[in-house]
Amino acid sequence: MAALLADPSKGRYWVAEFEGEVIGQIGVTYEWSDWRNGMMWWIQSVYVNENHRRKGVYSSLYRHVESLARSDPDVIGIRLYVGKDNESAQATYSELGMRAANYQIMQVFLESEK
């Protein structure tokens, strides 16, 4: 998080507030797609305070990010990771118009030498 806040070229964060209290957040990181010749926004760091869940907080944050992405001609899409078993989150994302991709994520984590 600190690296992203220190370097805006990595992405951005937005928060939702209620009565002066932060009740939700969403972050976006950027990935250039050479295949699609455009910028993909990856949603990261989604959180909504449990007292405010199922009240439209995430939907408001998402729609704000989507609106910004649509207004930027360099942005070609929005993606996020969601757990295979997290049916509640998948339902929320589907309600907002997101669909499962035809790709499976494969990865390897590299140990830091720091």
MODELLER restraints for C-alpha pairs under 7 A, 6 or more apart:
rsr = mdl.restraints
at = mdl.atoms
rsr.add(forms.Gaussian(group=physical.xy_distance, feature=features.Distance(at['CA:4:A'], at['CA:10:A']), mean=5.52, stdev=0.5))
rsr.add(forms.Gaussian(group=physical.xy_distance, feature=features.Distance(at['CA:4:A'], at['CA:11:A']), mean=6.10, stdev=0.5))
rsr.add(forms.Gaussian(group=physical.xy_distance, feature=features.Distance(at['CA:10:A'], at['CA:29:A']), mean=5.70, stdev=0.5))
rsr.add(forms.Gaussian(group=physical.xy_distance, feature=features.Distance(at['CA:10:A'], at['CA:30:A']), mean=6.09, stdev=0.5))
rsr.add(forms.Gaussian(group=physical.xy_distance, feature=features.Distance(at['CA:11:A'], at['CA:28:A']), mean=5.29, stdev=0.5))
rsr.add(forms.Gaussian(group=physical.xy_distance, feature=features.Distance(at['CA:11:A'], at['CA:29:A']), mean=4.18, stdev=0.5))
rsr.add(forms.Gaussian(group=physical.xy_distance, feature=features.Distance(at['CA:11:A'], at['CA:30:A']), mean=5.80, stdev=0.5))
rsr.add(forms.Gaussian(group=physical.xy_distance, feature=features.Distance(at['CA:12:A'], at['CA:27:A']), mean=5.66, stdev=0.5))
rsr.add(forms.Gaussian(group=physical.xy_distance, feature=features.Distance(at['CA:12:A'], at['CA:28:A']), mean=5.39, stdev=0.5))
rsr.add(forms.Gaussian(group=physical.xy_distance, feature=features.Distance(at['CA:12:A'], at['CA:29:A']), mean=6.72, stdev=0.5))
rsr.add(forms.Gaussian(group=physical.xy_distance, feature=features.Distance(at['CA:13:A'], at['CA:26:A']), mean=5.76, stdev=0.5))
rsr.add(forms.Gaussian(group=physical.xy_distance, feature=features.Distance(at['CA:13:A'], at['CA:27:A']), mean=4.19, stdev=0.5))
rsr.add(forms.Gaussian(group=physical.xy_distance, feature=features.Distance(at['CA:13:A'], at['CA:28:A']), mean=6.39, stdev=0.5))
rsr.add(forms.Gaussian(group=physical.xy_distance, feature=features.Distance(at['CA:14:A'], at['CA:25:A']), mean=5.67, stdev=0.5))
rsr.add(forms.Gaussian(group=physical.xy_distance, feature=features.Distance(at['CA:14:A'], at['CA:26:A']), mean=5.49, stdev=0.5))
rsr.add(forms.Gaussian(group=physical.xy_distance, feature=features.Distance(at['CA:14:A'], at['CA:27:A']), mean=6.33, stdev=0.5))
rsr.add(forms.Gaussian(group=physical.xy_distance, feature=features.Distance(at['CA:15:A'], at['CA:22:A']), mean=6.48, stdev=0.5))
rsr.add(forms.Gaussian(group=physical.xy_distance, feature=features.Distance(at['CA:15:A'], at['CA:24:A']), mean=5.52, stdev=0.5))
rsr.add(forms.Gaussian(group=physical.xy_distance, feature=features.Distance(at['CA:15:A'], at['CA:25:A']), mean=4.26, stdev=0.5))
rsr.add(forms.Gaussian(group=physical.xy_distance, feature=features.Distance(at['CA:15:A'], at['CA:26:A']), mean=6.48, stdev=0.5))
rsr.add(forms.Gaussian(group=physical.xy_distance, feature=features.Distance(at['CA:16:A'], at['CA:22:A']), mean=5.75, stdev=0.5))
rsr.add(forms.Gaussian(group=physical.xy_distance, feature=features.Distance(at['CA:16:A'], at['CA:23:A']), mean=5.67, stdev=0.5))
rsr.add(forms.Gaussian(group=physical.xy_distance, feature=features.Distance(at['CA:16:A'], at['CA:24:A']), mean=4.92, stdev=0.5))
rsr.add(forms.Gaussian(group=physical.xy_distance, feature=features.Distance(at['CA:16:A'], at['CA:25:A']), mean=6.12, stdev=0.5))
rsr.add(forms.Gaussian(group=physical.xy_distance, feature=features.Distance(at['CA:17:A'], at['CA:23:A']), mean=5.43, stdev=0.5))
rsr.add(forms.Gaussian(group=physical.xy_distance, feature=features.Distance(at['CA:23:A'], at['CA:48:A']), mean=5.76, stdev=0.5))
rsr.add(forms.Gaussian(group=physical.xy_distance, feature=features.Distance(at['CA:23:A'], at['CA:49:A']), mean=5.12, stdev=0.5))
rsr.add(forms.Gaussian(group=physical.xy_distance, feature=features.Distance(at['CA:23:A'], at['CA:52:A']), mean=6.91, stdev=0.5))
rsr.add(forms.Gaussian(group=physical.xy_distance, feature=features.Distance(at['CA:24:A'], at['CA:47:A']), mean=5.30, stdev=0.5))
rsr.add(forms.Gaussian(group=physical.xy_distance, feature=features.Distance(at['CA:24:A'], at['CA:48:A']), mean=4.10, stdev=0.5))
rsr.add(forms.Gaussian(group=physical.xy_distance, feature=features.Distance(at['CA:24:A'], at['CA:49:A']), mean=6.02, stdev=0.5))
rsr.add(forms.Gaussian(group=physical.xy_distance, feature=features.Distance(at['CA:24:A'], at['CA:57:A']), mean=6.76, stdev=0.5))
rsr.add(forms.Gaussian(group=physical.xy_distance, feature=features.Distance(at['CA:25:A'], at['CA:46:A']), mean=5.68, stdev=0.5))
rsr.add(forms.Gaussian(group=physical.xy_distance, feature=features.Distance(at['CA:25:A'], at['CA:47:A']), mean=5.27, stdev=0.5))
rsr.add(forms.Gaussian(group=physical.xy_distance, feature=features.Distance(at['CA:25:A'], at['CA:48:A']), mean=6.54, stdev=0.5))
rsr.add(forms.Gaussian(group=physical.xy_distance, feature=features.Distance(at['CA:26:A'], at['CA:43:A']), mean=6.93, stdev=0.5))
rsr.add(forms.Gaussian(group=physical.xy_distance, feature=features.Distance(at['CA:26:A'], at['CA:44:A']), mean=6.35, stdev=0.5))
rsr.add(forms.Gaussian(group=physical.xy_distance, feature=features.Distance(at['CA:26:A'], at['CA:45:A']), mean=5.58, stdev=0.5))
rsr.add(forms.Gaussian(group=physical.xy_distance, feature=features.Distance(at['CA:26:A'], at['CA:46:A']), mean=4.63, stdev=0.5))
rsr.add(forms.Gaussian(group=physical.xy_distance, feature=features.Distance(at['CA:26:A'], at['CA:47:A']), mean=6.70, stdev=0.5))
rsr.add(forms.Gaussian(group=physical.xy_distance, feature=features.Distance(at['CA:26:A'], at['CA:61:A']), mean=6.61, stdev=0.5))
rsr.add(forms.Gaussian(group=physical.xy_distance, feature=features.Distance(at['CA:27:A'], at['CA:43:A']), mean=5.68, stdev=0.5))
rsr.add(forms.Gaussian(group=physical.xy_distance, feature=features.Distance(at['CA:27:A'], at['CA:44:A']), mean=4.77, stdev=0.5))
rsr.add(forms.Gaussian(group=physical.xy_distance, feature=features.Distance(at['CA:27:A'], at['CA:45:A']), mean=5.39, stdev=0.5))
rsr.add(forms.Gaussian(group=physical.xy_distance, feature=features.Distance(at['CA:27:A'], at['CA:46:A']), mean=6.73, stdev=0.5))
rsr.add(forms.Gaussian(group=physical.xy_distance, feature=features.Distance(at['CA:28:A'], at['CA:41:A']), mean=5.96, stdev=0.5))
rsr.add(forms.Gaussian(group=physical.xy_distance, feature=features.Distance(at['CA:28:A'], at['CA:42:A']), mean=5.28, stdev=0.5))
rsr.add(forms.Gaussian(group=physical.xy_distance, feature=features.Distance(at['CA:28:A'], at['CA:43:A']), mean=4.58, stdev=0.5))
rsr.add(forms.Gaussian(group=physical.xy_distance, feature=features.Distance(at['CA:28:A'], at['CA:44:A']), mean=5.51, stdev=0.5))
rsr.add(forms.Gaussian(group=physical.xy_distance, feature=features.Distance(at['CA:29:A'], at['CA:41:A']), mean=5.81, stdev=0.5))
rsr.add(forms.Gaussian(group=physical.xy_distance, feature=features.Distance(at['CA:29:A'], at['CA:42:A']), mean=5.18, stdev=0.5))
rsr.add(forms.Gaussian(group=physical.xy_distance, feature=features.Distance(at['CA:29:A'], at['CA:43:A']), mean=6.65, stdev=0.5))
rsr.add(forms.Gaussian(group=physical.xy_distance, feature=features.Distance(at['CA:29:A'], at['CA:44:A']), mean=6.96, stdev=0.5))
rsr.add(forms.Gaussian(group=physical.xy_distance, feature=features.Distance(at['CA:30:A'], at['CA:39:A']), mean=6.57, stdev=0.5))
rsr.add(forms.Gaussian(group=physical.xy_distance, feature=features.Distance(at['CA:30:A'], at['CA:40:A']), mean=5.96, stdev=0.5))
rsr.add(forms.Gaussian(group=physical.xy_distance, feature=features.Distance(at['CA:30:A'], at['CA:41:A']), mean=4.96, stdev=0.5))
rsr.add(forms.Gaussian(group=physical.xy_distance, feature=features.Distance(at['CA:30:A'], at['CA:42:A']), mean=6.23, stdev=0.5))
rsr.add(forms.Gaussian(group=physical.xy_distance, feature=features.Distance(at['CA:31:A'], at['CA:39:A']), mean=5.69, stdev=0.5))
rsr.add(forms.Gaussian(group=physical.xy_distance, feature=features.Distance(at['CA:31:A'], at['CA:40:A']), mean=5.12, stdev=0.5))
rsr.add(forms.Gaussian(group=physical.xy_distance, feature=features.Distance(at['CA:31:A'], at['CA:41:A']), mean=6.42, stdev=0.5))
rsr.add(forms.Gaussian(group=physical.xy_distance, feature=features.Distance(at['CA:32:A'], at['CA:38:A']), mean=5.87, stdev=0.5))
rsr.add(forms.Gaussian(group=physical.xy_distance, feature=features.Distance(at['CA:32:A'], at['CA:39:A']), mean=4.55, stdev=0.5))
rsr.add(forms.Gaussian(group=physical.xy_distance, feature=features.Distance(at['CA:32:A'], at['CA:40:A']), mean=6.12, stdev=0.5))
rsr.add(forms.Gaussian(group=physical.xy_distance, feature=features.Distance(at['CA:33:A'], at['CA:39:A']), mean=5.98, stdev=0.5))
rsr.add(forms.Gaussian(group=physical.xy_distance, feature=features.Distance(at['CA:33:A'], at['CA:40:A']), mean=6.70, stdev=0.5))
rsr.add(forms.Gaussian(group=physical.xy_distance, feature=features.Distance(at['CA:38:A'], at['CA:74:A']), mean=5.48, stdev=0.5))
rsr.add(forms.Gaussian(group=physical.xy_distance, feature=features.Distance(at['CA:38:A'], at['CA:75:A']), mean=5.82, stdev=0.5))
rsr.add(forms.Gaussian(group=physical.xy_distance, feature=features.Distance(at['CA:38:A'], at['CA:76:A']), mean=5.53, stdev=0.5))
rsr.add(forms.Gaussian(group=physical.xy_distance, feature=features.Distance(at['CA:39:A'], at['CA:74:A']), mean=5.74, stdev=0.5))
rsr.add(forms.Gaussian(group=physical.xy_distance, feature=features.Distance(at['CA:39:A'], at['CA:75:A']), mean=4.58, stdev=0.5))
rsr.add(forms.Gaussian(group=physical.xy_distance, feature=features.Distance(at['CA:39:A'], at['CA:76:A']), mean=5.71, stdev=0.5))
rsr.add(forms.Gaussian(group=physical.xy_distance, feature=features.Distance(at['CA:40:A'], at['CA:75:A']), mean=5.87, stdev=0.5))
rsr.add(forms.Gaussian(group=physical.xy_distance, feature=features.Distance(at['CA:40:A'], at['CA:76:A']), mean=5.76, stdev=0.5))
rsr.add(forms.Gaussian(group=physical.xy_distance, feature=features.Distance(at['CA:40:A'], at['CA:77:A']), mean=5.09, stdev=0.5))
rsr.add(forms.Gaussian(group=physical.xy_distance, feature=features.Distance(at['CA:40:A'], at['CA:78:A']), mean=5.77, stdev=0.5))
rsr.add(forms.Gaussian(group=physical.xy_distance, feature=features.Distance(at['CA:41:A'], at['CA:77:A']), mean=6.26, stdev=0.5))
rsr.add(forms.Gaussian(group=physical.xy_distance, feature=features.Distance(at['CA:41:A'], at['CA:78:A']), mean=4.72, stdev=0.5))
rsr.add(forms.Gaussian(group=physical.xy_distance, feature=features.Distance(at['CA:41:A'], at['CA:79:A']), mean=6.22, stdev=0.5))
rsr.add(forms.Gaussian(group=physical.xy_distance, feature=features.Distance(at['CA:42:A'], at['CA:78:A']), mean=5.78, stdev=0.5))
rsr.add(forms.Gaussian(group=physical.xy_distance, feature=features.Distance(at['CA:42:A'], at['CA:79:A']), mean=4.78, stdev=0.5))
rsr.add(forms.Gaussian(group=physical.xy_distance, feature=features.Distance(at['CA:42:A'], at['CA:80:A']), mean=5.30, stdev=0.5))
rsr.add(forms.Gaussian(group=physical.xy_distance, feature=features.Distance(at['CA:43:A'], at['CA:79:A']), mean=6.13, stdev=0.5))
rsr.add(forms.Gaussian(group=physical.xy_distance, feature=features.Distance(at['CA:43:A'], at['CA:80:A']), mean=4.94, stdev=0.5))
rsr.add(forms.Gaussian(group=physical.xy_distance, feature=features.Distance(at['CA:44:A'], at['CA:80:A']), mean=6.87, stdev=0.5))
rsr.add(forms.Gaussian(group=physical.xy_distance, feature=features.Distance(at['CA:48:A'], at['CA:57:A']), mean=6.98, stdev=0.5))
rsr.add(forms.Gaussian(group=physical.xy_distance, feature=features.Distance(at['CA:48:A'], at['CA:58:A']), mean=6.77, stdev=0.5))
rsr.add(forms.Gaussian(group=physical.xy_distance, feature=features.Distance(at['CA:69:A'], at['CA:75:A']), mean=5.78, stdev=0.5))
rsr.add(forms.Gaussian(group=physical.xy_distance, feature=features.Distance(at['CA:82:A'], at['CA:90:A']), mean=6.96, stdev=0.5))
